[in-house]
């Protein structure tokens, strides 16, 4: 049952957290934290998303705040480091923020950067992690087919674990998977799962070997568990640059999966220069605990968004809640 708008807004706190380094063109991250009967939850769709897309994020937030989670199979989840599109020289210092992480996801194909810069960034990650480290790259669908094929060849020397969303469309993913099949390099889908009206289409089309899933954009823990059951493909649980409250939602999902074969992209609290708790979900020995996070009042006050931004977010929740109530 959908909680009333009054109950949702009653405890809502809007925060604006600074980032350690630029990410997706952002220098800070806004989020709404809400306390429900089951604990604190988060609503943080990126500001450019329309209300229809944001509705899945609110559905996930309300599930986590108002319902008990499914049965958990583990109490810690292994996590990967995330390397934004930074200069290669800055890679060692960035990776030091992810103690014990054996895997790094490296952002590539950033607008305004070159493939040569991507190669040097990945090279620096390989040098820092050593031969035993695992490297995955994420293009966020920004390559066309020919660019993707060329880039995958250029990056293959670094023994990649997989390539995430090299192209935007499902048809392109299927084609690049065919073109690079001889490299035995898995293709993972992210945007093609969470931005499609039918998240199962990528699996039925044979366009990916793995699925990267984020619990908020896909509508909640139970929705993602249903995707896993239907597709049978391995899942990599990731975050959307959440606060530690949102990270905890992803950790509960990862802990509920029947199998967890890949390190999760749930260490992104390390990219925040500040968080909403004095005990953030940061990696220790390459993993994070599975636990609820309670924000600290002083941090909610310190990083409270401006009154203008607060009103913008609360109006957004009001509109999106109405969509869910239809």
C-alpha positions in Angstrom: 0.0 0.0 0.0 1.3 3.4 -1.0 2.1 5.6 2.1 0.3 8.9 2.2 2.1 12.0 0.8 1.8 13.5 4.3 3.7 10.6 5.8 6.4 10.8 3.1 7.0 14.5 3.5 6.7 14.6 7.3 10.4 13.5 7.8 11.9 14.4 4.5 15.3 16.2 4.6 17.0 17.5 1.5 20.8 17.5 1.5 23.5 18.7 -0.9 26.8 16.8 -0.4 30.1 17.9 -1.9 32.0 15.4 -4.1 35.7 14.6 -3.9 36.1 15.0 -7.6 33.7 15.8 -10.5 31.4 13.0 -11.5 28.8 13.0 -14.4 29.4 16.8 -14.6 28.5 17.2 -10.9 30.4 18.7 -8.1 27.8 17.9 -5.4 25.0 15.4 -5.0 21.5 16.3 -3.9 19.2 13.7 -2.2 16.1 13.5 -0.1 16.3 11.3 3.0 13.0 10.1 4.5 12.3 8.1 7.7 9.7 5.4 7.3 8.5 2.6 9.7 11.3 0.2 8.5 14.1 2.8 8.7 15.6 5.7 6.7 15.5 5.6 3.0 16.6 7.8 0.0 15.0 9.4 -3.0 17.7 10.8 -5.4 16.9 10.6 -9.1 19.2 12.9 -11.0 17.7 16.3 -11.6 17.4 15.9 -15.4 15.1 12.9 -15.1 11.5 13.5 -15.7 8.7 12.6 -13.2 7.9 9.3 -15.0 11.5 8.1 -14.8 11.7 9.3 -11.2 8.7 7.3 -10.2 10.7 4.1 -10.0 13.1 5.8 -7.7 10.3 6.8 -5.3 8.8 3.4 -5.5 12.1 1.9 -4.4 12.5 4.5 -1.6 9.1 3.8 -0.2 9.6 0.0 -0.3 12.9 0.3 1.6 11.4 2.8 4.2 8.0 1.1 4.7 8.5 -2.6 4.1 10.8 -5.3 5.7 13.5 -6.5 3.4 13.6 -9.9 1.8 15.6 -12.6 3.5 19.4 -11.8 3.5 22.0 -14.4 2.5 25.1 -12.5 3.6 26.1 -9.8 6.0 28.9 -8.1 4.0 29.2 -7.5 0.2 32.4 -7.1 -1.8 32.7 -3.8 -3.6 34.7 -2.2 -6.4 36.5 1.1 -6.6 35.1 3.6 -9.0 37.5 5.7 -11.1 35.8 8.8 -12.7 37.2 10.3 -15.9 40.3 11.8 -14.1 43.8 12.2 -15.3 46.0 9.1 -15.1 48.3 10.8 -12.7 45.5 11.1 -10.2 44.6 7.5 -10.2 46.8 6.2 -7.4 45.4 8.8 -4.9 41.9 8.1 -5.9 42.2 4.3 -5.5 43.7 4.8 -2.1 40.2 5.9 -1.0 39.0 2.3 -1.6 41.1 0.2 0.8 41.2 -3.5 0.1 39.2 -3.3 -3.2 40.5 -5.8 -5.7 38.3 -4.5 -8.5 38.0 -1.1 -10.2 35.4 0.3 -12.5 36.9 2.9 -14.8 34.8 5.5 -16.6 35.7 6.0 -20.2 34.2 7.8 -23.3 33.7 11.0 -21.3 32.7 13.8 -23.6 35.7 16.0 -24.4 38.2 13.3 -23.7 40.1 11.0 -26.1 40.5 7.3 -26.3 44.2 7.9 -25.6 43.3 9.5 -22.3 41.0 6.5 -21.5 43.9 4.1 -22.3 46.3 5.9 -20.0 43.7 6.0 -17.2 43.1 2.3 -17.5 46.9 1.7 -17.7 47.4 3.6 -14.5 44.7 1.5 -12.8 46.3 -1.7 -13.9 49.7 -0.5 -12.6 48.2 0.4 -9.3 46.1 -2.7 -8.8 48.7 -5.1 -10.1 48.3 -8.2 -12.3 45.8 -9.7 -9.9 43.4 -6.8 -9.8 40.2 -6.8 -11.9 39.3 -3.9 -14.2 35.9 -3.2 -15.8 35.2 -0.1 -17.9 32.0 1.8 -18.3 31.2 3.9 -21.4 27.7 4.9 -20.4 26.5 4.1 -23.9 28.5 7.0 -25.4 30.4 5.1 -28.2 28.9 4.3 -31.5 29.5 0.8 -32.9 32.8 1.5 -34.7 34.1 3.6 -31.8 33.2 0.8 -29.4 34.9 -1.8 -31.5 38.1 0.3 -31.8 38.1 1.2 -28.1 37.6 -2.4 -26.9 40.5 -3.5 -29.0 42.6 -0.7 -27.6 41.7 -1.6 -24.0 41.8 -5.4 -24.3 45.5 -5.5 -23.4 44.6 -4.6 -19.8 42.7 -7.9 -19.3 39.3 -6.4 -18.7 36.7 -8.2 -16.6 33.9 -6.8 -18.8 32.8 -3.7 -20.7 29.7 -1.9 -19.4 27.2 -0.3 -21.8 29.6 0.4 -24.7 26.8 1.6 -26.9 23.4 3.1 -26.2 20.8 0.8 -27.9 20.1 -2.8 -27.3 20.6 -3.6 -31.0 24.0 -1.9 -30.9 24.9 -4.0 -27.8 24.0 -7.2 -29.5 26.1 -6.2 -32.6 29.2 -5.2 -30.6 28.8 -8.4 -28.6 28.9 -10.3 -31.9 31.8 -8.3 -33.3 34.0 -8.8 -30.2 32.9 -12.3 -29.4 36.4 -13.7 -30.3 37.9 -11.6 -27.5 35.9 -13.6 -24.9 35.2 -10.3 -23.2 31.7 -10.1 -21.6 29.4 -7.2 -22.4 27.4 -5.8 -19.5 24.2 -3.7 -19.8 23.2 -0.9 -17.4 21.3 1.9 -19.1 19.6 -0.7 -21.4 18.1 -2.3 -18.3 17.1 0.7 -16.2 16.0 3.1 -19.0 14.0 0.7 -21.1 10.3 0.3 -20.5 10.9 -3.5 -20.5 14.1 -4.2 -18.5 14.0 -7.8 -19.6 14.4 -6.9 -23.3 18.2 -6.8 -23.2 18.3 -10.4 -22.0 15.8 -11.7 -24.5 17.7 -9.9 -27.3 21.0 -11.7 -26.4 22.6 -8.2 -26.0 24.5 -8.8 -22.8 26.3 -11.4 -20.7 25.8 -9.5 -17.5 23.3 -7.0 -16.0 24.4 -4.0 -13.9 21.4 -3.1 -11.7 20.7 -0.1 -9.5 18.0 -0.6 -7.0 16.4 2.9 -7.1 16.0 3.3 -10.9 14.6 -0.2 -11.1 11.9 0.3 -8.6 13.1 -1.5 -5.5 14.7 -4.7 -4.2 11.9 -7.0 -5.0 11.7 -5.7 -8.6 15.4 -6.4 -9.1 15.1 -9.9 -7.6 12.3 -10.5 -10.1 14.5 -9.4 -13.0 17.3 -11.8 -11.8 14.8 -14.7 -11.5 13.4 -14.0 -15.0 16.7 -13.5 -16.9 19.0 -15.9 -15.0 21.9 -13.6 -15.9 24.6 -12.7 -13.3 23.9 -9.3 -11.7 26.3 -6.6 -10.6 24.7 -4.4 -8.0 25.7 -0.8 -8.4 24.8 2.6 -7.0 23.8 6.0 -8.4 26.3 8.1 -6.4 24.0 7.7 -3.4 24.5 8.8 0.2 25.2 6.0 2.7 21.4 5.6 3.2 21.0 4.9 -0.5 24.1 2.6 -0.5 22.5 0.6 2.3 19.5 -0.1 0.0 21.8 -1.5 -2.6 23.7 -3.5 0.0 20.4 -5.1 1.1 19.7 -6.0 -2.5 23.1 -7.6 -2.9 22.7 -9.5 0.3 19.4 -10.9 -0.9 20.6 -12.2 -4.3 20.9 -16.0 -4.6 24.4 -15.6 -6.1 26.9 -12.8 -5.9 29.7 -13.6 -8.4 30.9 -10.0 -9.0 32.1 -7.2 -6.7 29.4 -4.6 -6.3 29.6 -0.9 -7.3 28.6 0.1 -3.8 31.7 1.9 -2.6 30.8 5.2 -4.1 30.4 6.9 -0.7 34.2 7.2 -1.0 33.5 9.7 -3.8 31.6 12.0 -1.4 33.6 14.6 0.5 30.9 14.5 3.1 28.0 12.1 4.0 24.9 12.1 6.2 26.3 9.9 8.9 29.5 9.8 11.0 29.7 6.1 10.2 29.4 6.0 6.4 29.3 2.8 4.4 33.0 2.9 3.3 34.9 -0.2 2.2 37.0 -2.0 4.8 39.1 -4.9 3.4 37.2 -4.5 0.1 33.7 -4.9 1.4 30.9 -3.0 3.2 28.5 -4.2 5.9 24.9 -4.8 5.2 23.1 -2.6 7.7 20.6 0.2 8.0 22.0 3.7 8.2 20.6 6.4 10.4 21.6 10.0 9.4 23.1 12.2 12.1 21.1 15.3 12.8 24.2 17.6 12.8 25.2 16.5 9.3 21.6 16.8 8.1 21.8 20.4 9.3 25.3 21.1 8.0 24.6 19.9 4.5 21.0 20.9 4.2 20.1 22.1 0.7 19.0 25.7 0.2 15.4 26.5 0.8 14.9 26.9 -3.0 16.4 23.5 -3.7 14.4 22.0 -0.8 11.2 23.3 -2.2 12.1 22.0 -5.7 12.6 18.5 -4.3 9.5 18.4 -2.2 7.4 19.6 -5.1 9.0 16.8 -7.2 8.1 14.2 -4.6 4.5 15.5 -4.6 4.2 15.2 -8.4 5.8 11.7 -8.5 3.8 10.4 -5.6 0.7 11.4 -7.5 1.9 9.3 -10.4 2.3 6.3 -8.2 -1.2 6.8 -6.7 -2.8 6.7 -10.2 
